[in-house]
């Protein structure tokens, strides 16, 4: 098993056409979540206010890139919202609008290419290449 620091930072984990399928999958999840949210009768103000809440998971990056990636990935994978959706459907349907907002957020992120993060760099995800900071080019002196 390789360590996270030995992962290649130059390339995304997936490339076209798989990348396109994953983005389309994000679109499908986002669209379904909006349609189901509309059927709950919940306020669209609630949707707007809570839509960015999952991004609060990025505060872990202030402590350490590994912690930041772990926090971000825990909130931006489908595992927790699926678990909460099952609980909401089984016990407390009032939580369903919150779950659907969460699904929509993750789906839109995937559609836009924001994937699960590697601890090597904030911009290094399973869907994108990390953005490199390039040093300014030195110009040859004029003769």
Backbone as CSV, one residue per row, in Angstrom:
resi,resn,N_x,N_y,N_z,CA_x,CA_y,CA_z,C_x,C_y,C_z
1,UNK,0.840,-1.174,0.000,0.000,0.000,0.000,0.888,1.240,0.000
2,UNK,0.543,2.229,-0.805,1.370,3.428,-0.901,0.893,4.473,0.079
3,UNK,1.798,5.308,0.518,1.417,6.400,1.411,0.867,7.549,0.583
4,UNK,0.098,8.426,1.248,-0.527,9.552,0.542,0.520,10.478,-0.051
5,UNK,1.660,10.594,0.615,2.678,11.509,0.112,3.369,10.971,-1.133
6,UNK,3.239,9.664,-1.397,3.876,9.109,-2.578,2.944,9.079,-3.791
7,UNK,1.710,9.566,-3.629,0.788,9.610,-4.758,1.266,10.635,-5.770
8,UNK,1.108,10.349,-7.049,1.522,11.332,-8.053,0.621,12.554,-7.981
9,UNK,1.217,13.719,-7.869,0.453,14.954,-7.737,0.186,15.606,-9.079
10,UNK,0.685,15.037,-10.172,0.551,15.687,-11.472,-0.773,15.390,-12.156
11,UNK,-1.404,14.270,-11.874,-2.565,13.836,-12.638,-3.742,13.564,-11.726
12,UNK,-4.971,13.754,-12.244,-6.141,13.371,-11.460,-6.234,11.849,-11.395
13,UNK,-7.028,11.353,-10.464,-7.183,9.912,-10.332,-7.967,9.334,-11.493
14,UNK,-8.803,10.130,-12.127,-9.561,9.662,-13.285,-9.388,10.646,-14.431
15,UNK,-9.603,10.170,-15.629,-9.465,11.005,-16.824,-10.662,10.744,-17.735
16,UNK,-10.864,11.606,-18.727,-11.967,11.371,-19.661,-11.807,9.990,-20.303
17,UNK,-12.859,9.297,-20.616,-14.273,9.635,-20.488,-14.869,9.315,-19.120
18,UNK,-14.129,8.618,-18.244,-14.652,8.294,-16.916,-14.980,9.573,-16.152
19,UNK,-14.145,10.579,-16.291,-14.376,11.860,-15.631,-15.723,12.446,-16.031
20,UNK,-16.074,12.357,-17.305,-17.360,12.893,-17.774,-18.533,12.132,-17.152
21,UNK,-18.376,10.814,-17.037,-19.436,10.019,-16.417,-19.615,10.404,-14.951
22,UNK,-18.518,10.631,-14.251,-18.620,11.016,-12.844,-19.270,12.396,-12.688
23,UNK,-18.972,13.302,-13.607,-19.607,14.622,-13.562,-21.093,14.531,-13.897
24,UNK,-21.440,13.698,-14.876,-22.859,13.495,-15.195,-23.595,12.845,-14.025
25,UNK,-22.926,11.953,-13.345,-23.503,11.342,-12.156,-23.799,12.414,-11.102
26,UNK,-22.883,13.362,-10.938,-23.113,14.475,-10.018,-24.326,15.287,-10.421
27,UNK,-24.469,15.543,-11.725,-25.636,16.268,-12.223,-26.916,15.510,-11.904
28,UNK,-26.917,14.201,-12.111,-28.096,13.390,-11.841,-28.476,13.436,-10.355
29,UNK,-27.490,13.317,-9.481,-27.751,13.365,-8.037,-28.291,14.742,-7.646
30,UNK,-27.668,15.797,-8.163,-28.109,17.153,-7.837,-29.545,17.399,-8.313
31,UNK,-29.840,16.975,-9.535,-31.181,17.181,-10.084,-32.227,16.391,-9.303
32,UNK,-31.930,15.143,-9.006,-32.868,14.321,-8.233,-33.097,14.917,-6.850
33,UNK,-32.049,15.390,-6.222,-32.183,15.991,-4.893,-33.080,17.222,-4.933
34,UNK,-32.959,18.049,-5.976,-33.804,19.247,-6.094,-35.265,18.857,-6.305
35,UNK,-35.503,17.885,-7.172,-36.874,17.436,-7.434,-37.501,16.886,-6.157
36,UNK,-36.783,16.046,-5.443,-37.312,15.481,-4.197,-37.474,16.550,-3.122
37,UNK,-36.552,17.501,-3.079,-36.667,18.591,-2.113,-37.949,19.382,-2.366
38,UNK,-38.239,19.662,-3.627,-39.460,20.403,-3.963,-40.701,19.652,-3.483
39,UNK,-40.652,18.344,-3.536,-41.796,17.533,-3.099,-41.966,17.518,-1.589
40,UNK,-40.916,17.866,-0.828,-41.047,17.878,0.641,-41.844,19.081,1.119
41,UNK,-41.912,20.128,0.290,-42.613,21.341,0.702,-41.784,22.225,1.625
42,UNK,-40.522,21.898,1.807,-39.651,22.697,2.678,-39.331,24.027,2.000
43,UNK,-38.930,24.982,2.794,-38.640,26.332,2.314,-37.401,26.364,1.431
44,UNK,-37.497,27.120,0.340,-36.325,27.306,-0.522,-35.321,28.234,0.142
45,UNK,-35.774,29.032,1.095,-34.830,29.845,1.876,-33.931,28.930,2.699
46,UNK,-34.516,27.884,3.265,-33.724,26.907,4.020,-32.671,26.279,3.111
47,UNK,-33.085,25.929,1.905,-32.167,25.347,0.925,-31.000,26.297,0.665
48,UNK,-31.313,27.557,0.403,-30.277,28.546,0.082,-29.341,28.791,1.261
49,UNK,-29.902,28.884,2.450,-29.097,29.192,3.639,-28.171,28.030,3.999
50,UNK,-28.650,26.819,3.846,-27.865,25.657,4.282,-26.997,25.040,3.194
51,UNK,-27.108,25.519,1.970,-26.425,24.857,0.868,-24.900,24.822,1.032
52,UNK,-24.304,25.851,1.579,-22.841,25.888,1.736,-22.335,25.296,3.058
53,UNK,-23.237,24.869,3.920,-22.818,24.330,5.218,-21.808,23.183,5.084
54,UNK,-21.962,22.255,4.145,-20.947,21.189,4.046,-19.521,21.710,3.814
55,UNK,-19.394,22.895,3.243,-18.052,23.437,3.001,-17.367,23.918,4.276
56,UNK,-18.102,23.992,5.373,-17.463,24.311,6.653,-16.466,23.221,7.051
57,UNK,-16.579,22.062,6.434,-15.635,20.975,6.718,-14.217,21.321,6.290
58,UNK,-14.050,22.379,5.524,-12.713,22.789,5.088,-11.901,23.434,6.206
59,UNK,-12.522,23.754,7.336,-11.768,24.400,8.418,-10.641,23.512,8.935
60,UNK,-10.748,22.206,8.723,-9.670,21.304,9.125,-8.357,21.627,8.459
61,UNK,-8.398,22.289,7.299,-7.166,22.662,6.602,-6.367,23.712,7.372
62,UNK,-7.016,24.431,8.282,-6.280,25.407,9.098,-5.347,24.702,10.079
63,UNK,-5.681,23.459,10.422,-4.854,22.687,11.354,-3.771,21.918,10.611
64,UNK,-4.186,21.189,9.567,-3.264,20.289,8.878,-3.913,19.817,7.582
65,UNK,-3.155,19.688,6.494,-3.751,19.224,5.238,-4.387,17.829,5.328
66,UNK,-3.781,16.958,6.085,-4.345,15.606,6.226,-5.683,15.665,6.964
67,UNK,-5.736,16.416,8.048,-6.996,16.566,8.788,-8.040,17.249,7.910
68,UNK,-7.618,18.267,7.188,-8.541,18.966,6.297,-9.129,18.045,5.253
69,UNK,-8.282,17.231,4.631,-8.762,16.294,3.611,-9.708,15.266,4.222
70,UNK,-9.374,14.770,5.400,-10.242,13.782,6.052,-11.597,14.371,6.420
71,UNK,-11.607,15.573,6.969,-12.873,16.235,7.320,-13.702,16.493,6.060
72,UNK,-13.057,17.054,5.053,-13.745,17.371,3.805,-14.320,16.101,3.180
73,UNK,-13.534,15.042,3.112,-13.979,13.800,2.478,-15.107,13.129,3.250
74,UNK,-15.062,13.214,4.578,-16.141,12.622,5.381,-17.478,13.296,5.074
75,UNK,-17.465,14.598,4.896,-18.697,15.346,4.648,-19.079,15.331,3.167
76,UNK,-18.124,15.220,2.272,-18.396,15.284,0.835,-18.456,13.919,0.143
77,UNK,-18.515,12.859,0.903,-18.803,11.552,0.307,-20.293,11.290,0.539
78,UNK,-20.848,10.341,-0.154,-22.282,10.057,-0.022,-22.609,9.190,1.182
79,UNK,-21.613,8.666,1.884,-21.849,7.727,2.977,-22.706,8.317,4.107
80,UNK,-22.342,9.469,4.630,-23.107,10.055,5.737,-24.510,10.501,5.329
81,UNK,-24.679,11.183,4.187,-26.044,11.539,3.827,-26.941,10.327,3.534
82,UNK,-26.374,9.256,2.992,-27.175,8.046,2.779,-27.621,7.482,4.121
83,UNK,-26.702,7.440,5.079,-27.029,6.941,6.415,-28.124,7.791,7.045
84,UNK,-27.993,9.105,6.943,-29.007,10.003,7.500,-30.328,9.874,6.748
85,UNK,-30.282,9.654,5.442,-31.516,9.484,4.663,-32.266,8.232,5.104
86,UNK,-31.552,7.155,5.325,-32.192,5.924,5.805,-32.828,6.165,7.166
87,UNK,-32.097,6.850,8.042,-32.648,7.160,9.367,-33.871,8.081,9.241
88,UNK,-33.791,9.080,8.363,-34.911,10.013,8.186,-36.143,9.287,7.655
89,UNK,-35.939,8.418,6.678,-37.076,7.684,6.116,-37.650,6.672,7.104
90,UNK,-36.811,6.167,8.008,-37.255,5.166,8.972,-37.871,5.764,10.229
91,UNK,-37.305,6.890,10.690,-37.703,7.387,11.993,-38.221,8.821,12.003
92,UNK,-37.558,9.711,11.312,-37.862,11.138,11.444,-37.803,11.819,10.081
93,UNK,-38.915,11.852,9.409,-38.949,12.419,8.059,-38.638,13.913,8.030
94,UNK,-38.699,14.586,9.148,-38.403,16.022,9.187,-36.953,16.305,8.796
95,UNK,-36.079,15.325,8.911,-34.663,15.504,8.555,-34.424,15.376,7.059
96,UNK,-35.415,14.898,6.316,-35.230,14.637,4.893,-34.821,15.871,4.080
97,UNK,-35.419,17.051,4.292,-34.957,18.220,3.522,-33.469,18.521,3.722
98,UNK,-32.962,18.329,4.923,-31.551,18.584,5.198,-30.666,17.605,4.423
99,UNK,-31.096,16.354,4.380,-30.360,15.335,3.636,-30.335,15.671,2.151
100,UNK,-31.461,16.132,1.622,-31.543,16.445,0.198,-30.687,17.658,-0.163
101,UNK,-30.599,18.619,0.729,-29.696,19.756,0.513,-28.255,19.250,0.455
102,UNK,-27.929,18.366,1.348,-26.581,17.791,1.417,-26.258,17.016,0.132
103,UNK,-27.203,16.179,-0.307,-27.007,15.449,-1.571,-26.817,16.417,-2.734
104,UNK,-27.618,17.459,-2.779,-27.510,18.418,-3.875,-26.139,19.086,-3.863
105,UNK,-25.677,19.467,-2.691,-24.364,20.114,-2.583,-23.265,19.193,-3.132
106,UNK,-23.271,17.938,-2.715,-22.246,16.998,-3.174,-22.360,16.792,-4.679
107,UNK,-23.576,16.645,-5.178,-23.771,16.449,-6.612,-23.268,17.619,-7.430
108,UNK,-23.564,18.837,-6.994,-23.087,20.021,-7.710,-21.564,20.097,-7.649
109,UNK,-20.998,19.792,-6.494,-19.529,19.763,-6.392,-18.926,18.799,-7.408
110,UNK,-19.493,17.607,-7.510,-18.976,16.622,-8.460,-19.144,17.109,-9.897
111,UNK,-20.293,17.697,-10.184,-20.546,18.231,-11.517,-19.498,19.270,-11.897
112,UNK,-19.125,20.116,-10.947,-18.155,21.180,-11.196,-16.708,20.699,-11.116
113,UNK,-16.512,19.436,-10.762,-15.164,18.883,-10.734,-14.485,18.929,-9.379
114,UNK,-15.239,19.275,-8.336,-14.663,19.263,-6.991,-14.855,17.875,-6.416
115,UNK,-13.770,17.152,-6.309,-13.861,15.773,-5.855,-13.342,15.603,-4.444
116,UNK,-13.223,14.349,-4.050,-12.656,14.030,-2.748,-11.178,14.386,-2.775
117,UNK,-10.691,14.893,-1.671,-9.359,15.488,-1.618,-8.291,14.503,-1.164
118,UNK,-7.117,14.661,-1.767,-5.922,13.989,-1.290,-5.233,14.933,-0.307
119,UNK,-4.497,14.392,0.664,-3.825,15.268,1.630,-2.594,15.975,1.080
120,UNK,-2.244,15.731,-0.171,-1.050,16.347,-0.752,-1.237,17.826,-1.058
121,UNK,-2.446,18.218,-1.467,-2.728,19.619,-1.792,-4.234,19.810,-1.843
122,UNK,-4.706,20.981,-1.473,-6.146,21.251,-1.449,-6.777,21.025,-2.816
123,UNK,-6.096,21.427,-3.876,-6.640,21.291,-5.213,-6.467,19.921,-5.836
124,UNK,-5.803,18.995,-5.145,-5.579,17.650,-5.683,-6.732,16.757,-5.241
125,UNK,-7.634,16.474,-6.191,-8.799,15.651,-5.889,-8.849,14.454,-6.816
126,UNK,-9.821,13.606,-6.592,-9.962,12.444,-7.478,-10.518,12.847,-8.839
127,UNK,-10.899,14.104,-9.012,-11.440,14.576,-10.287,-10.598,15.639,-10.975
128,UNK,-9.656,16.233,-10.279,-8.908,17.347,-10.865,-7.425,17.236,-10.580
129,UNK,-6.658,17.938,-11.383,-5.230,18.071,-11.134,-5.017,19.195,-10.128
130,UNK,-3.989,19.103,-9.312,-3.713,20.221,-8.409,-3.267,21.435,-9.209
131,UNK,-3.651,22.581,-8.747,-3.216,23.817,-9.410,-1.817,24.140,-8.920
132,UNK,-0.914,24.262,-9.858,0.482,24.536,-9.492,0.728,26.038,-9.482
133,UNK,1.450,26.456,-8.505,1.896,27.845,-8.482,3.190,27.900,-9.266
134,UNK,3.187,28.669,-10.310,4.376,28.737,-11.138,5.199,29.959,-10.767
135,UNK,6.491,29.751,-10.715,7.401,30.865,-10.444,7.427,31.771,-11.671
136,UNK,7.548,33.083,-11.468,7.617,33.964,-12.618,8.836,33.648,-13.481
137,UNK,8.654,33.742,-14.779,9.762,33.445,-15.694,10.778,34.571,-15.679
138,UNK,12.021,34.164,-15.738,13.100,35.142,-15.826,13.321,35.482,-17.284
139,UNK,13.304,36.737,-17.577,13.537,37.176,-18.955,15.025,37.365,-19.180
140,UNK,15.450,36.972,-20.357,16.864,37.181,-20.715,17.102,38.676,-20.894
141,UNK,18.239,39.150,-20.465,18.515,40.586,-20.608,18.563,40.977,-22.088
142,UNK,18.055,42.139,-22.371,18.037,42.663,-23.743,19.437,43.116,-24.130
143,UNK,19.851,42.881,-25.370,21.175,43.309,-25.823,21.080,44.593,-26.559
